[in-house]
Amino acid sequence: MVDVQNRRDDRNIEIQKVGVKGIKYPIIVLDKKNGVQHVNATVNMYVNLPHQFKGTHMSRFIEILNEYRGEINLRTLQNILESMRNRLNARSAHMDILFPYFIEKTAPVSGAKSLMEYECRFSAEMSGDRKDFLVGVTVPVTTVCPCSKELSAMGAHNQRSIIRLCLRFRKFFWIEDVIRLLEESASGEVYSLLKRPDEKYVTDKAYERPMFVEDVVRTVAEKLNGIENFTWYCVEAENIESIHNHSAYARIEKGR
């Protein structure tokens, strides 16, 4: 059969990324407490396409993914990228893996246990001799407004907040440890299950630690600056305001 993708394109325009996006695929990630965790991920795979080729071979991305079934993790991403470059005759290869990660949390007073979901991301790129691997986590937290506490004689308004962190690193680290670091950088944590005594404890604790969105990113940055393993980071915090029709936002990026 005719290989249409290998036909020549005369427009002399290279494509930086071409491939498949939104593949739903089961993967295994390392779990600090239980060893491993099986999760359903969304996978994006791309390569560059030289200007002379009309198209890439989309089916080969899926073939490569299937060859690593059950073995897709941070340690095998480099091998997958190499396979993509070799099989698709590409100079660069990119892969994003987005997945939910679950941690069992214990309510602070009642001891009630429940699973908490966090959004995580592995991003890998190989271009020539350059390799780049990033890990991202998104963590929901609670913040109490310092202004509101200062102005009001009867309380303070709080809101659900989101901390997003992306890391470049030298060696392996546990996702759980980073999530813990982010949760401890806000006014309070978010839980899936709380009883009434827990709600009082969580509310009172957050009230005693009011934080602006600027405080959150600076607190995270201060902690990350003391960890040599992380060579670059980007931390964002967003307060989904409860008394304003907008969100408050702050971002810090450091390293390279």
Residue frames as qw, qx, qy, qz and C-alpha x, y, z in Angstrom:
[[0.000, 0.886, 0.464, 0.000, 0.00, 0.00, 0.00],
 [0.342, 0.663, -0.037, 0.665, 1.08, 3.58, -0.64],
 [0.504, -0.452, -0.414, 0.608, 2.78, 5.25, 2.36],
 [0.127, 0.868, 0.292, 0.380, 1.16, 8.67, 2.07],
 [0.471, -0.863, -0.013, 0.183, 2.90, 10.06, 5.16],
 [0.651, -0.343, 0.346, 0.581, 6.31, 9.59, 3.53],
 [0.478, 0.696, 0.351, 0.403, 5.39, 11.65, 0.51],
 [0.429, 0.006, -0.075, 0.900, 7.34, 14.86, 0.08],
 [0.022, -0.901, -0.404, 0.157, 6.00, 18.22, 1.22],
 [0.554, 0.368, 0.132, 0.735, 7.42, 21.18, -0.69],
 [0.164, -0.921, -0.215, -0.279, 6.30, 24.02, 1.60],
 [0.520, 0.362, -0.426, 0.646, 9.61, 23.93, 3.53],
 [0.410, -0.598, 0.210, -0.655, 7.97, 24.30, 6.95],
 [0.378, 0.072, -0.875, 0.293, 9.07, 22.10, 9.85],
 [0.633, -0.582, -0.247, -0.446, 6.56, 21.09, 12.54],
 [0.028, -0.546, 0.671, -0.501, 7.92, 21.19, 16.10],
 [0.344, -0.046, 0.842, -0.412, 5.31, 18.86, 17.60],
 [0.671, 0.084, -0.393, -0.623, 3.06, 16.33, 15.88],
 [0.117, 0.117, -0.965, 0.202, 1.55, 13.22, 17.36],
 [0.467, -0.462, -0.701, -0.277, -1.34, 11.88, 19.41],
 [0.092, -0.275, 0.413, -0.863, -3.11, 13.52, 22.33],
 [0.635, -0.182, 0.200, -0.724, -5.60, 12.45, 24.97],
 [0.626, 0.077, -0.769, -0.107, -4.82, 8.72, 25.05],
 [0.694, -0.503, 0.243, -0.455, -6.51, 7.10, 28.04],
 [0.715, 0.297, -0.620, 0.124, -4.13, 4.50, 29.39],
 [0.790, -0.610, -0.046, -0.043, -3.55, 2.57, 32.65],
 [0.452, 0.596, -0.516, 0.418, -0.14, 3.10, 34.25],
 [0.777, -0.468, -0.349, 0.236, 1.62, 2.13, 37.46],
 [0.120, 0.787, -0.282, 0.536, 3.23, 4.78, 39.68],
 [0.497, 0.034, -0.701, 0.510, 5.31, 4.32, 42.80],
 [0.517, -0.720, -0.212, -0.411, 3.46, 4.72, 46.10],
 [0.075, 0.581, -0.619, 0.524, 5.48, 5.56, 49.22],
 [0.573, -0.278, 0.540, -0.551, 3.15, 3.65, 51.53],
 [0.872, 0.135, 0.365, -0.297, 1.83, 0.80, 49.39],
 [0.614, -0.149, 0.639, 0.439, 4.63, 0.22, 46.91],
 [0.093, 0.094, 0.597, 0.791, 2.71, 0.94, 43.70],
 [0.369, 0.488, 0.454, -0.648, -0.56, 2.53, 42.64],
 [0.310, 0.299, 0.755, 0.495, -2.54, 1.69, 39.51],
 [0.165, 0.606, 0.229, -0.743, -4.04, 4.80, 37.92],
 [0.544, 0.610, 0.525, 0.238, -5.81, 5.75, 34.69],
 [0.297, -0.500, 0.153, 0.799, -3.70, 8.34, 32.91],
 [0.536, 0.818, 0.183, -0.103, -4.09, 10.67, 29.95],
 [0.646, -0.292, 0.399, 0.582, -1.06, 10.47, 27.67],
 [0.447, 0.873, -0.029, -0.194, 0.18, 12.89, 24.98],
 [0.730, -0.217, 0.441, 0.475, 3.02, 11.87, 22.65],
 [0.421, 0.892, 0.000, -0.165, 4.76, 14.07, 20.07],
 [0.701, -0.143, 0.312, 0.625, 7.81, 14.19, 17.80],
 [0.110, 0.666, -0.196, -0.711, 9.15, 16.83, 15.45],
 [0.746, 0.455, 0.476, 0.101, 8.47, 16.47, 11.73],
 [0.363, -0.295, 0.384, 0.796, 11.15, 17.61, 9.23],
 [0.342, 0.534, -0.013, -0.773, 9.90, 19.96, 6.52],
 [0.250, 0.297, -0.740, -0.549, 10.27, 17.43, 3.69],
 [0.038, -0.184, -0.982, 0.028, 7.77, 14.91, 5.13],
 [0.352, -0.402, -0.431, -0.727, 4.03, 15.21, 4.58],
 [0.695, -0.527, 0.005, -0.489, 3.04, 13.49, 7.82],
 [0.132, -0.433, 0.845, -0.285, 4.07, 11.22, 10.68],
 [0.525, -0.108, -0.815, -0.218, 2.89, 7.68, 11.43],
 [0.487, -0.479, 0.209, -0.700, 0.30, 8.08, 14.19],
 [0.933, -0.187, -0.233, -0.202, -0.16, 4.34, 14.78],
 [0.674, 0.266, -0.522, 0.450, 3.47, 3.95, 15.84],
 [0.173, -0.487, 0.415, -0.749, 2.90, 6.08, 18.95],
 [0.822, -0.265, 0.108, -0.493, 0.27, 3.62, 20.16],
 [0.910, 0.169, -0.366, 0.097, 2.47, 0.66, 19.26],
 [0.363, 0.422, -0.549, 0.624, 5.30, 2.05, 21.37],
 [0.455, -0.416, 0.326, -0.717, 2.95, 2.76, 24.28],
 [0.939, -0.115, -0.080, -0.315, 1.66, -0.81, 24.18],
 [0.750, 0.307, -0.504, 0.300, 5.20, -2.18, 24.20],
 [0.180, 0.297, -0.583, 0.735, 5.76, -0.52, 27.59],
 [0.636, -0.481, -0.289, -0.530, 2.43, -1.53, 29.05],
 [0.834, -0.504, -0.218, 0.053, 2.76, -1.98, 32.80],
 [0.729, -0.178, -0.050, 0.659, 6.21, -0.36, 32.78],
 [0.201, 0.716, 0.160, 0.649, 5.43, 3.32, 32.25],
 [0.527, -0.781, -0.211, 0.261, 7.07, 5.38, 34.99],
 [0.026, -0.959, 0.238, 0.153, 9.76, 8.03, 35.50],
 [0.521, -0.486, 0.645, 0.277, 12.47, 5.40, 35.12],
 [0.590, 0.227, 0.706, 0.319, 11.29, 4.18, 31.71],
 [0.326, 0.871, 0.208, -0.305, 10.35, 7.50, 30.12],
 [0.062, -0.706, 0.532, 0.463, 13.81, 7.91, 28.63],
 [0.348, -0.039, 0.892, 0.284, 13.53, 4.52, 26.89],
 [0.404, 0.662, 0.621, -0.115, 10.09, 5.42, 25.54],
 [0.173, 0.891, -0.087, -0.410, 11.38, 8.71, 24.14],
 [0.198, -0.479, 0.741, 0.427, 14.29, 6.90, 22.48],
 [0.408, 0.275, 0.860, 0.133, 11.85, 4.45, 20.89],
 [0.334, 0.827, 0.362, -0.272, 9.74, 7.33, 19.59],
 [0.054, 0.806, -0.371, -0.458, 12.72, 9.04, 18.00],
 [0.263, -0.285, 0.857, 0.339, 14.05, 5.84, 16.43],
 [0.389, 0.385, 0.836, 0.039, 10.74, 4.49, 15.13],
 [0.293, 0.866, 0.384, -0.128, 9.57, 7.85, 13.77],
 [0.634, 0.304, 0.143, 0.697, 12.95, 9.08, 12.49],
 [0.132, -0.943, -0.185, -0.243, 12.68, 12.19, 14.64],
 [0.384, 0.466, -0.413, 0.682, 15.23, 14.49, 16.25],
 [0.173, -0.227, 0.526, -0.801, 13.07, 15.32, 19.26],
 [0.454, -0.362, -0.789, -0.200, 10.39, 13.48, 21.24],
 [0.234, -0.285, 0.356, -0.858, 7.98, 14.73, 23.90],
 [0.465, -0.328, -0.814, -0.115, 5.63, 12.94, 26.29],
 [0.301, -0.328, 0.332, -0.831, 3.11, 14.18, 28.88],
 [0.436, -0.274, -0.857, -0.007, 1.39, 11.88, 31.35],
 [0.329, -0.351, 0.220, -0.849, -1.44, 13.33, 33.45],
 [0.555, -0.213, -0.803, -0.044, -2.93, 11.17, 36.18],
 [0.550, -0.679, 0.031, -0.485, -4.87, 11.27, 39.46],
 [0.451, 0.213, -0.760, 0.418, -2.91, 10.20, 42.52],
 [0.645, -0.601, -0.268, -0.389, -4.64, 9.10, 45.72],
 [0.256, 0.291, -0.694, 0.606, -3.40, 9.42, 49.28],
 [0.531, -0.570, -0.626, -0.036, -5.23, 8.14, 52.34],
 [0.035, 0.468, -0.296, 0.832, -5.72, 11.00, 54.79],
 [0.411, -0.413, -0.758, 0.294, -6.76, 10.81, 58.43],
 [0.203, -0.828, -0.227, -0.471, -9.10, 13.42, 59.91],
 [0.238, 0.516, -0.509, 0.646, -7.27, 15.33, 62.69],
 [0.416, -0.328, 0.498, -0.687, -9.69, 14.64, 65.57],
 [0.877, 0.008, 0.175, -0.448, -12.03, 11.75, 64.72],
 [0.384, -0.376, 0.815, 0.216, -9.38, 9.73, 62.93],
 [0.756, 0.487, 0.373, -0.229, -11.78, 9.06, 60.04],
 [0.398, -0.302, 0.635, 0.589, -9.89, 7.85, 56.98],
 [0.619, 0.694, 0.297, -0.217, -10.62, 8.76, 53.36],
 [0.668, 0.123, 0.391, 0.621, -8.88, 8.94, 50.01],
 [0.073, 0.847, 0.016, -0.526, -7.80, 12.34, 48.73],
 [0.745, 0.464, 0.340, 0.337, -7.19, 12.89, 45.01],
 [0.185, -0.756, 0.223, 0.587, -4.36, 15.02, 43.63],
 [0.725, 0.687, 0.043, -0.021, -3.63, 15.87, 39.99],
 [0.550, -0.553, 0.462, 0.422, -0.12, 14.91, 38.90],
 [0.663, 0.738, -0.064, -0.108, 1.90, 15.20, 35.72],
 [0.674, -0.318, 0.445, 0.497, 5.07, 13.70, 34.26],
 [0.516, 0.843, -0.034, -0.151, 6.58, 15.63, 31.34],
 [0.691, -0.329, 0.467, 0.444, 9.60, 14.38, 29.41],
 [0.524, 0.833, -0.075, -0.162, 11.48, 15.72, 26.41],
 [0.705, -0.275, 0.447, 0.477, 14.47, 14.51, 24.45],
 [0.497, 0.865, 0.034, -0.057, 16.01, 16.70, 21.76],
 [0.470, 0.687, -0.501, 0.235, 19.43, 15.82, 20.39],
 [0.526, 0.090, -0.712, 0.457, 21.62, 15.15, 23.44],
 [0.198, -0.260, 0.363, -0.873, 19.40, 17.21, 25.73],
 [0.408, -0.372, -0.831, -0.065, 17.01, 15.46, 28.13],
 [0.197, -0.265, 0.280, -0.902, 14.46, 17.12, 30.38],
 [0.407, -0.380, -0.830, -0.041, 12.10, 15.60, 32.94],
 [0.210, -0.303, 0.229, -0.901, 9.53, 17.51, 34.97],
 [0.244, -0.396, -0.875, 0.131, 7.04, 16.49, 37.65],
 [0.212, -0.325, -0.025, -0.921, 3.95, 18.56, 38.39],
 [0.200, -0.395, -0.857, 0.262, 1.40, 18.37, 41.21],
 [0.250, -0.463, -0.173, -0.833, -1.80, 20.29, 41.90],
 [0.323, -0.242, -0.797, 0.450, -2.92, 20.48, 45.52],
 [0.286, -0.717, -0.338, -0.538, -6.15, 22.00, 46.91],
 [0.377, -0.119, -0.578, 0.714, -5.77, 23.90, 50.20],
 [0.187, -0.863, -0.466, -0.051, -7.58, 26.46, 52.34],
 [0.369, 0.171, -0.179, 0.896, -6.54, 30.07, 52.91],
 [0.202, -0.806, -0.499, 0.249, -7.92, 32.64, 55.33],
 [0.320, 0.745, 0.107, 0.575, -7.74, 36.30, 54.27],
 [0.472, -0.184, -0.400, 0.764, -5.51, 38.37, 56.62],
 [0.083, -0.221, -0.078, -0.969, -7.35, 41.58, 55.72],
 [0.584, -0.433, -0.481, -0.491, -10.71, 40.07, 56.55],
 [0.682, -0.366, -0.544, 0.325, -9.46, 38.82, 59.90],
 [0.334, -0.046, -0.235, 0.912, -7.99, 42.22, 60.72],
 [0.194, -0.218, -0.183, -0.939, -11.12, 44.17, 59.76],
 [0.627, -0.376, -0.494, -0.471, -13.87, 41.95, 61.05],
 [0.309, -0.437, 0.588, -0.606, -14.88, 41.63, 64.70],
 [0.819, -0.034, 0.353, -0.451, -16.80, 38.39, 64.08],
 [0.871, 0.068, 0.463, 0.146, -14.53, 36.23, 61.95],
 [0.017, -0.590, 0.530, 0.608, -12.78, 36.13, 58.60],
 [0.844, 0.415, 0.011, -0.340, -13.61, 34.84, 55.14],
 [0.455, -0.386, 0.750, 0.286, -11.75, 31.86, 53.74],
 [0.698, 0.525, -0.185, -0.449, -11.64, 30.19, 50.36],
 [0.925, 0.053, 0.319, 0.198, -10.59, 27.07, 48.51],
 [0.084, 0.844, -0.430, -0.311, -7.16, 27.64, 47.02],
 [0.953, 0.273, 0.064, 0.111, -5.10, 25.73, 44.48],
 [0.267, -0.758, 0.513, 0.302, -1.31, 25.35, 44.54],
 [0.895, 0.444, 0.014, 0.042, 0.33, 24.17, 41.32],
 [0.368, -0.742, 0.509, 0.232, 3.98, 23.16, 41.38],
 [0.876, 0.464, -0.112, 0.062, 6.28, 22.00, 38.60],
 [0.550, -0.708, 0.413, 0.157, 9.76, 20.66, 39.46],
 [0.716, 0.542, -0.431, 0.093, 13.01, 19.83, 37.72],
 [0.741, -0.594, 0.291, -0.117, 15.12, 17.47, 39.82],
 [0.130, 0.638, -0.757, -0.055, 18.41, 15.58, 40.08],
 [0.151, 0.091, -0.981, 0.075, 17.22, 12.31, 41.60],
 [0.402, -0.431, -0.756, -0.284, 14.08, 10.41, 42.56],
 [0.142, -0.102, 0.505, -0.845, 11.70, 11.85, 45.15],
 [0.032, 0.412, 0.904, -0.111, 8.30, 10.86, 46.52],
 [0.123, -0.520, -0.427, -0.730, 5.19, 12.66, 45.28],
 [0.529, -0.675, -0.514, 0.014, 3.72, 12.35, 48.76],
 [0.530, -0.384, -0.202, 0.729, 6.53, 14.42, 50.28],
 [0.127, 0.143, 0.252, 0.949, 5.96, 17.28, 47.84],
 [0.356, -0.589, -0.550, -0.474, 2.20, 17.22, 48.42],
 [0.580, -0.600, -0.439, 0.333, 2.82, 17.38, 52.17],
 [0.398, -0.156, -0.016, 0.904, 5.13, 20.36, 51.68],
 [0.081, -0.342, -0.381, -0.855, 2.45, 22.24, 49.73],
 [0.487, -0.631, -0.565, -0.213, -0.33, 21.46, 52.21],
 [0.580, -0.530, -0.327, 0.525, 1.81, 22.76, 55.06],
 [0.317, 0.004, 0.130, 0.940, 2.38, 26.02, 53.16],
 [0.226, -0.507, -0.435, -0.709, -1.24, 27.20, 53.33],
 [0.415, -0.417, 0.311, -0.746, -3.64, 28.20, 56.09],
 [0.674, -0.124, 0.625, -0.373, -5.10, 24.71, 56.20],
 [0.105, -0.113, 0.927, 0.343, -5.56, 21.39, 54.44],
 [0.679, 0.087, -0.180, -0.706, -8.49, 20.00, 52.48],
 [0.291, -0.116, 0.937, -0.156, -9.96, 16.59, 53.36],
 [0.351, -0.143, -0.743, -0.551, -12.43, 14.26, 51.69],
 [0.598, -0.517, -0.593, -0.153, -14.07, 13.32, 54.99],
 [0.104, 0.266, -0.495, 0.821, -14.45, 15.38, 58.16],
 [0.363, -0.594, -0.714, 0.082, -16.68, 14.92, 61.21],
 [0.159, -0.931, -0.199, -0.263, -17.94, 17.92, 63.22],
 [0.608, -0.719, 0.120, 0.313, -15.02, 17.92, 65.70],
 [0.658, 0.042, 0.370, 0.654, -12.66, 17.79, 62.70],
 [0.231, 0.756, 0.353, 0.500, -14.39, 20.73, 61.04],
 [0.358, -0.932, -0.049, -0.009, -13.96, 22.85, 64.17],
 [0.705, -0.458, 0.268, 0.471, -10.29, 21.89, 64.45],
 [0.568, 0.290, 0.425, 0.642, -9.55, 22.60, 60.78],
 [0.063, 0.868, 0.307, 0.384, -11.44, 25.91, 60.82],
 [0.477, -0.870, 0.026, 0.121, -9.80, 27.13, 64.02],
 [0.723, -0.268, 0.321, 0.550, -6.34, 26.12, 62.84],
 [0.452, 0.498, 0.393, 0.628, -6.73, 27.95, 59.52],
 [0.139, -0.942, -0.230, -0.203, -8.05, 31.06, 61.32],
 [0.581, -0.742, 0.151, 0.299, -4.85, 31.21, 63.34],
 [0.524, -0.251, 0.503, 0.640, -2.75, 31.19, 60.16],
 [0.477, 0.803, 0.243, -0.262, -4.17, 33.74, 57.70],
 [0.504, -0.242, 0.522, 0.644, -2.31, 33.96, 54.39],
 [0.447, 0.688, -0.127, -0.557, -2.45, 36.03, 51.23],
 [0.917, 0.391, 0.070, 0.039, -1.82, 34.26, 47.95],
 [0.344, 0.789, -0.433, 0.268, 1.61, 35.94, 48.01],
 [0.480, -0.572, 0.597, -0.293, 2.31, 34.34, 51.39],
 [0.942, 0.054, 0.306, -0.125, 1.54, 30.90, 49.99],
 [0.798, 0.556, -0.122, 0.200, 3.97, 31.03, 47.05],
 [0.092, 0.780, -0.498, 0.367, 6.70, 32.61, 49.19],
 [0.687, -0.430, 0.515, -0.278, 6.31, 29.93, 51.84],
 [0.956, 0.228, 0.185, 0.027, 6.55, 27.18, 49.23],
 [0.562, 0.735, -0.257, 0.279, 9.57, 28.86, 47.60],
 [0.251, -0.748, 0.522, -0.323, 11.33, 29.23, 50.93],
 [0.836, -0.230, 0.481, -0.133, 10.99, 25.49, 51.58],
 [0.883, 0.442, 0.107, 0.119, 12.02, 24.47, 48.07],
 [0.272, 0.863, -0.361, 0.224, 15.09, 26.71, 48.21],
 [0.428, -0.613, 0.628, -0.216, 16.40, 24.50, 51.02],
 [0.887, 0.054, 0.458, -0.038, 16.15, 21.27, 48.98],
 [0.130, -0.588, 0.596, 0.532, 19.20, 20.76, 46.77],
 [0.468, 0.170, 0.843, 0.203, 17.53, 18.02, 44.73],
 [0.370, 0.790, 0.487, -0.031, 15.26, 20.55, 43.01],
 [0.477, -0.093, 0.260, 0.834, 17.19, 22.53, 40.39],
 [0.139, -0.130, -0.284, -0.940, 14.22, 24.50, 39.05],
 [0.043, 0.478, 0.843, -0.240, 10.65, 25.09, 40.11],
 [0.181, -0.270, -0.252, -0.911, 7.57, 27.06, 39.21],
 [0.088, -0.394, -0.828, 0.388, 4.95, 27.48, 41.91],
 [0.214, -0.339, -0.304, -0.864, 1.55, 29.09, 41.35],
 [0.008, -0.336, -0.798, 0.501, -1.19, 29.77, 43.87],
 [0.225, -0.330, -0.430, -0.810, -4.77, 30.73, 43.07],
 [0.133, 0.225, 0.703, -0.661, -7.35, 31.77, 45.64],
 [0.125, -0.443, -0.717, -0.524, -10.85, 31.13, 44.35],
 [0.049, -0.135, 0.354, -0.924, -12.27, 34.09, 46.23],
 [0.092, -0.460, -0.874, 0.125, -15.43, 33.67, 48.28],
 [0.028, 0.777, 0.410, -0.477, -16.46, 37.37, 48.45],
 [0.089, 0.614, -0.344, -0.705, -15.03, 38.62, 45.13],
 [0.825, 0.475, 0.229, -0.205, -15.99, 37.76, 41.58],
 [0.550, 0.699, -0.452, 0.067, -12.42, 36.92, 40.63],
 [0.921, -0.233, -0.152, 0.273, -9.45, 34.84, 41.77],
 [0.181, -0.907, 0.373, 0.077, -6.26, 36.10, 43.37],
 [0.941, 0.280, -0.039, 0.187, -3.08, 34.74, 41.78],
 [0.194, -0.860, 0.460, 0.107, 0.69, 34.64, 42.40],
 [0.949, 0.281, -0.055, 0.134, 3.63, 32.86, 40.76],
 [0.280, -0.805, 0.499, 0.158, 7.31, 32.31, 41.49],
 [0.929, 0.341, -0.089, 0.114, 9.83, 30.65, 39.19],
 [0.280, -0.834, 0.473, 0.047, 13.41, 29.93, 40.17],
 [0.638, -0.276, 0.678, 0.241, 16.39, 28.04, 38.78],
 [0.448, 0.555, -0.439, -0.546, 16.88, 26.62, 35.33]]
